[in-house]
C-alpha cells in the first residue's frame, strides 16, 4: 500500500471505505493530533486486537453459545417447577 505510484489499488479503496482517514495516515505516516483522531486510532487498535484474538481462538464463540443455552435451559427448568 502506498507504493508511490499515482494509481490506487483495490485494497487501498477497501481501506478507504472502512476508514477514510486510514489511507491518509498510511501514506503520510503522520501521527493523529486531535482528540477524536486519537480516539479513532485507539478504537481501531482495540478492534484489530479483538479480531486477532477471535481468529486465534475460534472455538470460544461456540463455548460461550453452549454455556448460554445451558443457562437458559437450567433457568427454564427451575421456573417450570
C-alpha positions as CSV (number, residue, x, y, z in Angstrom):
1,X,0.0,0.0,0.0
2,X,1.2,3.5,-0.7
3,X,3.5,2.2,-3.3
4,X,4.4,5.6,-4.6
5,X,2.6,5.3,-7.9
6,X,-0.2,7.6,-8.8
7,X,-2.6,4.6,-9.0
8,X,-4.9,3.5,-6.2
9,X,-5.1,-0.2,-5.6
10,X,-8.3,-2.1,-4.8
11,X,-7.0,-2.8,-1.2
12,X,-6.5,0.9,-0.8
13,X,-10.1,1.6,-1.9
14,X,-11.3,-1.0,0.6
15,X,-9.3,0.6,3.4
16,X,-10.7,4.0,2.4
17,X,-14.2,2.6,2.5
18,X,-13.5,1.2,6.0
19,X,-11.9,4.4,7.3
20,X,-11.4,7.4,5.1
21,X,-8.5,8.8,7.2
22,X,-6.7,5.4,7.4
23,X,-5.3,5.8,3.8
24,X,-4.1,9.3,4.6
25,X,-2.3,8.2,7.8
26,X,-0.8,5.2,6.0
27,X,0.6,7.4,3.2
28,X,1.8,10.3,5.2
29,X,2.9,8.4,8.3
30,X,1.9,11.4,10.4
31,X,0.5,10.8,13.9
32,X,-3.1,11.8,14.6
33,X,-3.1,15.0,16.7
34,X,-6.8,15.8,17.5
35,X,-8.6,14.1,20.4
36,X,-11.1,12.5,18.0
37,X,-8.3,11.2,15.8
38,X,-6.5,9.6,18.9
39,X,-9.8,8.1,20.0
40,X,-10.3,6.7,16.5
41,X,-6.8,5.2,16.5
42,X,-7.5,3.6,19.9
43,X,-10.8,2.2,18.6
44,X,-9.2,0.7,15.5
45,X,-6.3,-0.8,17.6
46,X,-8.9,-2.4,20.0
47,X,-11.0,-3.7,17.2
48,X,-7.9,-5.2,15.4
49,X,-6.8,-6.8,18.7
50,X,-10.3,-8.3,19.3
51,X,-10.4,-9.6,15.7
52,X,-7.0,-11.1,16.0
53,X,-8.0,-12.8,19.3
54,X,-11.1,-14.3,17.7
55,X,-9.2,-15.7,14.8
56,X,-6.6,-17.2,17.2
57,X,-9.3,-18.7,19.4
58,X,-12.1,-19.8,17.0
59,X,-13.8,-22.3,19.4
60,X,-14.6,-19.8,22.2
61,X,-17.6,-18.4,20.5
62,X,-19.2,-21.9,20.4
63,X,-18.3,-22.4,24.1
64,X,-20.0,-19.2,25.0
65,X,-23.1,-20.1,23.0
66,X,-23.3,-23.6,24.6
67,X,-22.9,-22.0,28.1
68,X,-25.7,-19.5,27.3
69,X,-28.0,-22.2,26.1
70,X,-27.3,-24.4,29.1
71,X,-28.0,-21.4,31.5
72,X,-31.3,-20.7,29.7
73,X,-32.2,-24.4,30.0
74,X,-31.4,-24.5,33.7
75,X,-33.4,-21.3,34.3
76,X,-36.4,-22.7,32.4
77,X,-36.2,-26.0,34.4
78,X,-36.2,-24.1,37.6
79,X,-39.1,-21.9,36.6
80,X,-41.1,-25.0,35.4
81,X,-41.2,-26.5,39.0
